[in-house]
Amino acid sequence: MYNSKITGLGYYVPEHVVTNDDLSKIMDTSDEWITERTGIKERRHVKEGDGNTTTSMGVKAAKIAMERAGVGTKDIDFVIFATLSPDYYFPGPGVLVQKELGLDTVGALDVRNQCSGFVYAVSVADQFIKTGMYRNVLVIGSELHSKGLDMTTRGRGVSVIFGDGAGAAILSREDDTSKGILSTHLHSEGEHAEELSLIAPGMGKRWVNDILKDNHPDDISYYPYMNGQFVFKNAVVRFSEVIMEGLQANNLSPADIDMLIPHQANLRISQFIQQKFKLSDDQVYNNIMRYGNTTAASIPIALTEAWEEGRVKEGDTVVLAAFGSGFTWGSTIIRW
């Protein structure tokens, strides 16, 4: 038996900063309104002509993670790419990463679990490594939200939240089973699928010809929808449950957490969880203030920053937790 261990981390965000004041010039909102509800002060958006795509941002993050892990293209056995904003309807970005990085003809898997995508992807990579099938797996979370948001007053409840960016991790085989990923815990509840969703252009709903005929800029089904209060209420419950599930599976308590990296959905959710588990500011890492919600990229970006700042150290107990569209949620318990 083996464990998997994160041996390299990297992230990339576009250079273009969009502040709350910038948004107030194109919709009826304000810095105070956004900050009070989300904790977000700014986010990154791609700019026309900067060359950024979901895949290219993921590749940039992956190259940093690979260098830090000390692995080359010949060492990568498998690619897992988590996103809700792929470059194409199909194929997914996993195979595009294989091409752009010049990897051997290794397998490439796309994960569509939205805000929980990175946690799900890590869980899949962990199982491949624990069974002995692979030695090094590249896991990427990358999102390009800004081109698909309703940047008007009508869409402000969703559009002010999201940003663009990518994070990546190399998971490698670890012989010492007391180190690395100790356990992962995944859940879903499809009953609430449409409470946080983007319905069109779903092929199960409408014929392509009807979509083309009826499509116009005011068709709100082409923009993300979120029942904000309902999502918030479910998130705080499921976050708490799945963190405790992971801790109990490893005979740990909240006091044993050295670093909690929650999905950066809303600063108020993170603060609620922090207070409930009686964690200090040193035990929780948040960066949503600078990047907004980058969905599948939010945990790897935050984890990378926390590691770069020296807040994640060898021997630490690190907890990753996410909740999002689906509903899906999950946690990962790591001995660093």
N, C-alpha and C positions, 0 to 999 in steps of 0.2 A: 504493500500500500504506500501511496505517496500523498503528500499535500501539494497544493499549488501555492506559489508565492509571487506577489507582485514585485518584480525585479526592476521595472522601469516605468516612469510616468512622464507624460508630456501634455501640453495643451496649446491651443492656438485660438486667438480671438481677433476679429478684424480690427484694423486701426481706427475706423470711423466710430467716434463716440456720439451717442444720441442722448442728450440730457432730458430731464423732465421739462425744462423750460423750452427746449427745442420742440417737444411734442405739443406744448401749449400754444404754439404758433400755427399748428395745423388742425387742432381739435379743441373742443371746449374742455380743458383740463388745466391743472396747475401742479407745480412741484409739491405743494402742501397736500393736494387731493391724492396724488399718487403715493407719496411717502407715507401718509397716514394709513392707507389701505394695504400697501404691499411692502414698504420699507425700501423700495427701489429708488435710486437717485439717477442712475444712468444705465445704458446698455450699449452693446456693440451691434451695428448693422453693417452688412456688406454694402459697398457702393458700386454703382454701375461702372464696369471697366476694371475693377480691381482684381478680377480673375478668380474670386472666391466662389467655390461651390461647396455643397455638403461633402463631397468626396475630397476635394483638394484641401479643405480645412482638416479633415480627418487624416489625410496623408501627412500634413505638416506636423500635427500632434504625434502621429505614429513615429515619424523619423526621430523626434526628440526622445520618445520613450525607448525606442530601439537602441539609440546611442547610449542612453543612461543604463540600459540593461546589459550593454555589451554584446548585443546579438546583431548579426547581419541578416541579409535577405535569405541566405541559405539555411538559417536557423529557425525560421518561422514555419511552423507545421500547419497552422490553421488561422483563419481570420474570422472574427465575429464583429459585425458592424450593426450598432443600434441607432435607429433614427426614425422619426416620423416624417421627415422631409427629404426623401431621396431625390437624386438628380432626375431620375426617370421613374415613370410609373412602374416599369420593369425594364431591364434587370435592376436589381438592387445595387447599392454602392460597394458591397463586399468584393464583387468581382472587379470593379473599377479600381479599388485599392490594390488588388493583386496585380493588375496591369501597371498601375502608376509606380508601385514600389519595385516592380521587376521581380516578384516572388516566383518561385517554382509553381507548378500547377497544383498548388495546395487547395484544399476545400475553402469555400467562403460562404458564410452563413449570415443572413440578414435577420435582425430581431426587431419586431414591430410592437414593442411594449411601451412606447412613448416615455413618459417620465420615469417609469420603472425599467426602461430598456437596458441601462448599464448594469443594474443589479442582476437582471435576468441574464444578460450576456456573460457576466462574470460567473454566475452559477453554472452556465453551460460549459464555459471554458474549464472551470474547476473540476467538473465531472469527467471531461475528456482527459485531463491530466491525472486525476486520481485513479482512473482505470488503467493508466499506463499507455493509452493510445497516442498521446502527444506529449512533447516535452516543452515546447514554447508556443503559446497562443497569443496572437495580437487581438486585443479587444478595443474597439473604438466606439465612442458616442459622439455624434456630430449633428448639428442642426442649423439649417438656414431658414429661419422663420420669417424674416422681414419682408420677403417678396410675396408672402401669402396672407398678410394681415390687413384688416380693414382700418386704414389709418385715417378714420373720420371720427366725429363725435359718437356716431352710432356704435362703432366698434371699440371705443376706448376701454371698456371694462376688461377686454382681453388684450388688445394690442399694446397697451402700455407695459404689459408684464414681460413680454418675450424678447429675447435677444438671440444673436447668432454666435456660434463658437463650436469648438471641438476639444475633446480630451481623449487620451489613449493610455492603455496600460499593457505591459507585457507580463503575462502570467507564465511562470516557469516551474518545472518540477522541483519539489523540495523533499528530500529524504527524511528530514526530521519532522514527524507529524505533529509535534508540539508547536510548530511555527507555520506561518502562512494562513491560508483561509481555513478556519476551523469548521464553519458551517454556513449554509445559505438557506433562506426560507422564503418561499414564493406563494402568492395567493392571487385570486381573481374573483370578481363578482360582476358578471356580465349583465345582471339585472339593471345596472345603472350605466350601461354603455353610452347612452345618448346624452347623459348629463355633462359630459366633457368630450366633445366630438367634432369632427368635420365630416358632414354627411355626403356631400357631393365632391367629386363625381364617382359615387359608389356604383359599381357595375350591377350590383344586385337590386338597385333601386330604379334605375332608368336606363333606357337604351341610349347608345352613343348618339344616334341621330337626333333624339329628343333633347339631349344635353346641348348639342351644337345649335339646335334651332331655338331653344329657350334661353340660352345663356346670355346674360347681360350684366353690367356692373352692379346692379342693385340686387342680384340674386344672393341673399345672405347665406344660403346653404353652402356657398363656396368659401365661406370664412369660418374659422373655428368658433364653436359655441361653448360657453361654460356657464353652468348654474353655480355661480361663485359661492354662495352661502352653503349650499348643499355639499359641494365638493370640500369646502373648508371643514364642515362638521364631520364628514366621513374621514377626511385626512387625519385629523388629530386623533381619532379613535384607532384607525388602522396603523398609523405610525407607532403609537404606544404599544399596541398588541404585538406587532411583528418585531419590535426591538426587544420586548420582554421575552418573546418566544426564542429569539436567538440567544439572549443572555442565559435563560434557564437551561437551554440545550447544552450549554457549556459550563454550567454550575457557576455562573457569574451573576453579579448584581449591578445595578446602575452605578454604584460607587466604583466599580472596577473599570468603567469606561475612561480611557485616557483621551480619546478623541472620537466624537460623533460627527460624521459628515452626512447631514440630511440633504435630500434632494432640495434644490433651491427653488421652491415653488412660491413661497410667500414668507417673508421674514416673520410675520405674526404666527405662522404655524410652527416655525423653528423655535421661536421664543416660548410658545405654549409648551412644547415638548421639553425644552430645557428646564422650565419651571416645574413641570410635573415630575421629572426625574431628578430634580434638585442638583442640576449640573452647573458648574461655574462657567464663566465665559471662556476659560482656558480649556474646557472640555468639549466645546462645540465650535465648529468652523462655519462661518457664513460669509458669502461674497456676493449674494444677490443684489446688494446695494450698488455694485459696480457693473454687473453683467446681466441683471434680470434673470428670468427663467430660461435656461437653455436646454430644457427637457433632458434628453438622454445624455447630453454633454455636461450637465450641471455637476454631477457627482465627481466625474474624473477631473474636471477643471478645479473644483474645490479641493479635492484630495491632493492634486499636484501642487497647488499653491500652499496648502498646509504643510506638505512635505518640504517644499522649497524653503519655507520659513522656519524649519526646524521644529515644527509643532507635532510632527509624527516621527517617532524615534524607534529604534530597535527595541523589541520587548513590549512595546505599547499594545494595549487592546484597542483596536479601531473598529468602529461600527459604521457601516453604510446602511442607509434606510431611505426608501422611496415610496411614494404613492402617486398615482396618476390615472389617466384615462384608461378605461377598460370596464370597471375599475380594476387596476392591478396594483399590487404592493409587494414589497419584499425587503429583506435585510441580509446583510453579510457580516459575519463576525470574523475578525482577522487578528492574529497575533503577529505583530510586525517584526 
